[in-house]
Amino acid sequence: MLDQMAKDRDTYEAKLSTAERRGISIGTAKGIGIGSKQKTIELARNMLEKELPHDLISEITGLTLQEIKNLQE
């Protein structure tokens, strides 16, 4: 009985460790995505300050024309 409890505990700990690694990986990916989007917005704002055409800003950054317009508001 103690052997089974030890095996169950080991299985639980292994699953918990896997879930933790997966959660960290997902969180890291989301954080990178958010940081990338923020950098893109910062770049677009700088381009707007330089009075570059909206279509050029959209082409370079991948932002939509509406997103660029919203940055000006």
Summary of the structure (lengths in Angstrom):
residues: 73
radius of gyration: 23.2
end to end distance: 67.9
largest distance: 74.7
contacts: 158
relative contact order: 0.08
helix: 88%
strand: 0%
